[in-house]
Amino acid sequence: MQNASLQHAEIPVGISDFAEIRDNGYYYIDKTGLISRLLETAATKATLITRPRRFGKTMAMSMLAAFFDIRQDSRSRFAGLQITENSALCAAWMNQWPTLFLTFKNVDGLTFESAYEMLANEISKICKAHAYLSQSEKIDADDRRIFLRLKAGEGSRTDIKNAVDTLMRMMQAYYGKPVILLLDEYDVPIAKAAGSGYYSQMLEIVKAMLVTSIKDNPCLRLAVITGCLKIAKESIFTGTNNFVTDTISDNRYDEFFGFTEEEIKRLLQDTGCMDQLPQIRTWYDGYHFGDIDVYCPWDVLNYVKQKLTTGSVQPQNYWEHTSDNSIIRSFLERTDFDVTEKFETLLKGGCIREAVDENLTYDFLTSSESNLWSLLYSTGYLTKARPAAPPEAKSDESRLTALQIPNAEVMEIFRKSVLEWFRDKAARSDRHELFDALWSGDADRLTRLLSDLLFDTISYHDYAESFYHAFLTGLVSGAGYMVESNYESGLGRPDLVIKDRRNRRAIVIEAKTADSSSGMKTTCQSALRQIREKEYAKKIERDGFQTVLAYGVAFFRKECLVCSCASEQIG
């Protein structure tokens, strides 16, 4: 679709149904080349494609379903798209095959029973979509009885395990042709199960369902399966032959998931947003799949729609709201891993070198530091650095992958996760000694305590004042005192004010960064001088607080120096 006057209503945010997009004339970036690429190896029975969330997996599967499904007439939907240039392929494959398209993306639950019920409901819905099968005399009577139980949501555990195979067998009998199976987000039930404690129970169901439908199945023409992770073959695809995978490290389907630079420029030209390209690159580009660089389509479409709808060009973090981003927190929570320096390198825009294994199993995802780096890479939080191997890399590191945070959006997710982790950690810790030193005016002890805590935390914003301000705020918040950050007081705004109303006492803290270790004392005294000159304590005293302590704090990298004075010295 090419239209310089494109309206925001034509940008299909949140719509992953190919037929709906094409039937309504919504903007569509042509990814139909995936069909011809897939059929280049049509003898391959099953293909697993893994990509991070929000990179167009469901849209691609919906497009494949519209192309193959014998029950549809998709000529108008594909009119003008790349695939129609291959008339012989379209004649042999377009709407010529019984097609079973189902998704597991909604299979979730805190318990196995609730998740299993969701899975049974998905099977029931797909049976209802193919209700015509139960009316045919071509269908085996036993299969019909199983089908009706599944359709009614009353299937046994065995019925559910064999549900996909049963449906495929019935479809082949009805149409006289083998079936194309499209299974979207196959690993969602297993991922949810691993996080909620019923992994082995759900794995048993999903593994049986996949193996019976793919392994040596005469009813199968070909299968395409998508997910976030390539689960180790021995874990779920045991014994499956003629099975190929395409991960973010492979290049067979690299341009079909995510938007390429050329596609982004076309979209921005069509929507009159070309001047926003530099900002979109900074925030939503940076992913390296196979041999090409791609943008996250979910983010770009949201940004363009926002621009067309409101005129706002302020980038937002759209990706973080599609998941709880708990993987970063789970990494930080591990006390047996020392990842502080690596996280700081990443947060400064640098790259680290780690062993990446894309053959993972969900029950062992967090069993090692290597697995966690692999998980961050596979799910899009990290990407391969360019160039892939820094010149200084040693020969014995040849098996390691250079990883970095892809863009400003994911960098913000990392920084928020680190800040929230630190605040929660501080809230759970015993801060009795810290507050004892604060209320007693013991600057030397505070210097030691804060320096030790600073050494253990993870820096971000490259040691800017905002980092140190967040560090101090996190330490003193949630301890039973009133904490005011950048509090309006006197003639300016002190960084922190801590109030103990019960004992009518308060603390004023002004923090500054020094240019060097040797300059910390001068910087610390400058902070105290600012407290005096701007009369930060006067308003606090007028509010009835009898004692006001003042602290100047100087930071240089992971060093800290604290100076103090009492209210009679700052008034």
N, C-alpha and C positions, 0 to 999 in steps of 0.2 A: 504494500500500500504506500503510495507516494502522494502526499497532500500537504502543501505548505500552510494551509489554514486548518490544520488538524486541531480538533477540540479535545479538551481533557476527558470528555465522556468516551472518546474513542481509544483511550489508553487502557488496556485490559489488566488492571491491577487486581490480583486475587482471583483471576479467572484462569483455570488450567484446562478447560475443555476446548479442544481444537475446533470442534463443530460449532460451539457457541460463538467463538471468536470470529470464525469465517462467515457464519450465517448472519451475524450482526454487523459485519464490516468493520470490526475493531482492528486496530493496528496489529500486524503480525510480521515478525521477522522470519523470513523463510528458512526453516531448518529441515525441509523435506529431503535434502541431500542425505540425511541419515538413512532414509529408506534404501536408496541405491547402494550406499556403503554397506549396509547390513546384508543386503542380498548378494553382494559380491561373493560371500561365503555362505550361500544358502544351505550348503550341506552340513553346516554346523548346527547341531540340534539345539544348543542352549547358549545364550550370551548373557553374561552378568555385567552390568554397567554400574559403577559406583561413582557418586559425586556428592559433594556436601549439600545440605539442605538449601532450597531456594535457588537452584541452578537449572530448573526447567525439566526435571526428570518426569514429573507427572504430565506436563504439557507434551513432551516427546512421546510418551506412551499413549496419550489420547490421540495424537496425530497418527501413530502407527495403527491404532484401532480403527480410526476413521478410514484409513487407506485399505487395510486388509479385510475388514468385516464384510462378510457375504450378505449380511442383512441391511447394509447401507448402500446408498447411491451417492458417492462422494465426488462425482465428476465436477460439479460446480464449486465445491469446497476447495479443490486442488487446482482449479482453473488459474492459469497464469503463474503457478509456482514452479520451481525448478524441476521437480520430479516429472512433470508432464512433458518435458522435452524428450524423455525416454518412452516413446509410445509403446514399444514392444514390452518393456517391463510393466507398464501400466496395464496393458491388455492381459498379461499373464497373472498379475497379482492384485490389481485394484478391485476391491470388493469381490474377490474370488474365493475367499477361504473362510471357513467357520473360525471365529475368533472369540476367545475367552479372555476378557480384560477385567481384572480385579485388583484392588488395592488393599494393603494392610495398614495404611497410614493412620487409620483411626482405631486400631486395636491397642487399647491401653487399659490399665487398671492397677489399683494398689495391691490387689490380691490376684492369684491365679484364677479364681472363680469368676471375678468380674471381667478380667481380660479374656478368658475363654468364652464368656457370654458375648462379648463384643465380637470375637472371631466368628462365633456361630451366627451372629446377626449379619456379618458381612457375607457369609456363605448363603444365608437365607435370602439376602437382597439379590445376589447374583443368580440364584435359582429362580426368583420371581421375574428377573429380567429375561430368563430363558424358559418361561413357563410353558411355551409351545411344545417343548420336548416331551412333557408328560402326556400330551394328547396324541402322540404319533404311535402308530402300530409298529413302526420300525424299532421301537425301543424295547429292550429286554424287560420283562415283567419285574424281575428282581431289582434292576436298576431304577425302574419307575417308582417302586416302593421306597427305596433309599432316597431318591430325589424328593419325593413328597414329604418325607420326614425332615430332610434338610430345609426344604422350602418353608415348612411350618415352624422351624426352629426347634425341632424335637429329635434331631439326629443324635445317635450315640457317639461316644468318643471315637470308635472305629469309623463310623460314618464320616465324621469330621476329618479324620486323618486321610481318608481316601476321597474326600469330596471333589477335589479338582480332577483327579483321575476318573471319577464316576461321570462328572460333567463332560469331560473330553470324550469318553467312550460313547456317551449318548449323542453328543454332537456329531461324531464321526458316523455313527449309525444313521442319523437323520439326514446328513448332507452327502454321505458317501465320500467324504474327503477328510484327510487328517487335519488336526486343529492347530491354529497358531495361539500360543499361550502368552499373554502379557501380564506379568505380575509386578505391580508397582510397590516400592517400599517394603520389600520382603522381610527386612531385618528389624522393622519397628517393634513388632511384638517381642522379639528376643532382647532388644535393647531395653525396653521398658521392664521386661522380666528381670534382667540382670540388675537393674537399679532398685527393684522392689522385692527381691528375694525369692522368686519362683522360676529362676532361669531353667533348671533342668526339666521342669514340668512343661514349660512352653516350648523349649527346644525339641522335646519329644514329639509334640504335635506338628510343629512347623517342618521339622526334618522329615517326618513321615509323609507329610503333604507334598513336599518338593520332590523327594526321591521317587515316590510312586507316580508322579506326573511327568517326570523327566527321564528317569533311568529306564532304558530299553522299552520305551512306551511306543507301540506301533500306531497309536492315535495321535502322536505329536508330529507336526510338520516342522515347527521351530518354536523356540521360546526365547523371549527377552525378559530379563529380570533386572530391576533396579533397586538400589539401596544406598546407604551412606558408607557401609563398610563391606569389604570382601572378607566374609567369614571363612576361616580356614576350611578347605575342602573336606578334610577328615572330620570336621565338626558337624557339617550339615549336608554336604553334597557327596557323601561317601559312595564310592563306586560309580559315580556318574561319569561316563565317558563322553568324548566329543563335546566338552564343555569349555568355553573360553571366557576370559574376563577382560574388562577394559576399566582400569582405574585411572585416577588423575595423573599417574605417572606414564600411562600409555598414550599413544597418539592416533589410534585408529578412529576414534570418534571425538577427538579433542575439540573440534570447532562447533560441535552440535549442542553443547551444554555450556551456557554462558554466552555473552555477546562479545564478538570480536571487535577490534578497533574500527574496521570498516563498517560493521553493522551499527556501532555506536554513532559514528559520524553521519550515517544515513538517517538514523532516528532523530538526531539533533537537528539536522537540516530540515527534515520533514516537519518538525515541531517548532522551528524557530528558536531553538535553544543552543545553537552552535557556540555562542559566547560562553556557555557554561562548561565546555569541554575540559579546560584545565582543572576546574574544581571537581568535576565528576571523575577525572583520572585520579586525582589525589585521594578521593574518598572511596571509590568503588571499583577501581582497577587493581592490578597487581597480582592476580591469580595466574599461576602457570600450570596449565593442563597439557600434558604431553609436550608438544613442540610449540604451542602457541600461548599467547597471553590473552586472558579473558576478563570481562567485567561481570559482576554479579547482576543478573537481569532483574531480580526482585528489587534491588536498590535503585537501579537506574530508572526503571519504570515508575517507581514510587516518587523519585525525585522529579522526573519530568511531569508527572501528573500534578504534583504539588506546585511546580512552577506555572503550569497552565491554569490551574484552578485558583491559586491565591496570589501568584506573582512573586512568591518568596523564593529566593535563591539560596537560603541558608541550608546547608546540608544537614541531614538528620541520620541517626543511626537506626535504620529500618531492620537490619539483619538481626540485631540483638533481641528484638521482641518476638522472634520466631522460635526461640528456645530459651531455656533457663541458664544457659552458659555455665552449667555446673561443673563441666570438665575442668575449667581453669581453677575453680575453687578446690576441686578434689585434688588437683596437683599441689596447690599451695598448702593444703591441710596435711599432706604427708610429711611427717616429721623425720622419716627415714631417708628422704631425698634432700640433698642440699642443692637447690636450684636457684638460689638467690642471684648469683652472678650471671647465670644464663638468662634469667628473666630480665635483669637490668640491661643486659646487652640487647635483648629484643626490644625492650621499651625505649631504648635510645635509637632504634632504627637499624641496629646491627644484625648480624646473622650468627647463628651457632651451627655447629656440625654434629649431627647425631645419626645413629643407625636407625633407619626407617624400615619397618616390617609391615607390609600391607596384608599379610595373612594372619589376622587376629581372631580371637574368639572373645565374645563379650564377657565371659566369666573370668577371663584373665587380663582384661583391658588395663586394669590399674595395678597389676601384679609387679610391674617393674617400671623404672624410670623410662627405659627405652620404649615400652609399650605406650606410655602416656605421651611421649613426643610423637610417636607414630599416630596416635589417635588425634592429636591436635592437627597434624598434617592432613590426615585423611578426611577430617571434618571441616577443613577450610580455615581454621584459626591460624595456621602457618602455611607457608607455601615455599616452593623451591626458590632460593635466592638466585639472582642473575648477576654475574655468571654463576653457573651451577657449582663450580669448584674454584674458590679463591686461589690466586697464584701461590700464596704461602702454604697451601695444603701439603702435608707430608704424604709420602707414598703409602705409609701404613694406614692412612685415613681414606684410602680410595673407596672404601665401602660406605663411607659416611655421606650424608646429604646435607648440604648447606641450607638452612631454614631461616625464614624471616617472617615478620608480621606483614601481611600483604598490603594494607592500606590504612588510611586514617580512621576509617570506621572500626575495623577490628582492633586497631591500636587503642581506641577509646574503650572498647569492651575490656581489653586487658587491664587498662589503667583503673577502670571502675571496679573490676574484680579484685585487683590488688588492694585498692583502698577499702573496699567493703570487708575483705578478708582481714586486713589489719585492724579495722575498727572492731570487728567481731572478736578477734583474738585479744585485743586490749580489754574489751568489755568482760571477757571470761577470765582474765588474768587477775592475780592478786596485786593490786596497786597500793597496798597499805604503805609500803616504804616510800613510794613516790609521793603520795599526798602528805605523809609525815614530813618529808623533806620540804615540800612546798609550803606548808603552813608554819613550819619552824624557821623558814628563811635560810635554810642550809644550801647555799649555792654550790659549794664544793660537792656535796653528795648528789645534788641534782645533775651536776655536770657528769658525774660518773654514771648515774642511772640512765640518763638520756643518751649518753654515748653508747652504752651497752645495748640499749633498745634500738638505737639507730643502726648499729652494726648488724643487728639481726633482721631488720626489715628490708623491703625491696623498694628501691628508689625509682621514681618516675619523674617526668618533666625535667629530666637531666639536672636534678638538684636545684631547681628554681625555688623561689620563695613560696610558691603555691604548694610545692611538695612538703616543705617543712611545716607550713601552716596546717596542712591536712594531717601531718604526722602528730603534731601537738594536740590538735583538736581530737583526733582519735584516741589519744592517750587519756585525756581528761574527761571525755564524754561518758555518760552512762554510769557514773560513780556516785550518784545521789546529790550532786551539786548542780546549780544552775550555770550552764556554760553558754556564753554569748560570744559569737565569732564576729570579728570586725564590728564590734559594738559601738553605737553612736554615743560618744562620751566626750565631755569637755570640748576642746577645739579641734578634735580629729577622731580617728577611729583606731583604737588599739587592736592588735591582732586577736587577743583573747581576754575575756574577763570571766573569772570563776567566782561565784558567790555562794557563801555558806550563810544563809539567812538565819538559821537557828543560833549560830554563834556570832552573828553580826560582823562577819569578816569577809574580805574579798581579796582577790589576786588579779593584778594586771600584768599581762605578758606582751612584750613587743619582741618579735623575732626578725633577724636580718641575716642575709648571707654575706660572708666575707670573701674577699678575692684570693686569700691565701691563708694558710694555717697561722702564719706569723701575724696576720692582720685581724685575727679573731678578737683579741682583747679590745682593740680600738673600736671595732664594730659593735661589740657588746656594750661598751660605754656609750656609744652613739645611740643605741636603742634605749638605754636608761635616760639619756639626756632628752630624747624625744618625749618620753613619758612625762618628764618634769616640765618641759617647755610647753607642751600641749595640754597640761593640766588634766590628764586622764583621770586622776583619782578624785578630783573635786566633786564631780557629779555623784560618784559612788558614795562619797562621804555625806553629801547632802541627802542621799536616800536613807541615811541612818546607819550605815556600816561604820563601826568604830575603828576597825583595823583594816588597812589596805596595804598589802605587800606588792612591790613592783619587781619584775624580773626582766632584764634584758638578756636575750638569748642569741648567740652568734653561731652560725653553722658554716662549715666548710666541708663539702662532700660528706663523709661519715664521721666528722669530728664535731664536737659541740662544746660550747663554753657558756656558763650561766653566771650573770652578775645580779646582785639584788640590792634593794634598799627599802626601808620602811616608809610609812605614810608621812612621817614628820620630815623626811628627806625629800619627798616628791611633791609636797603640798605647796 
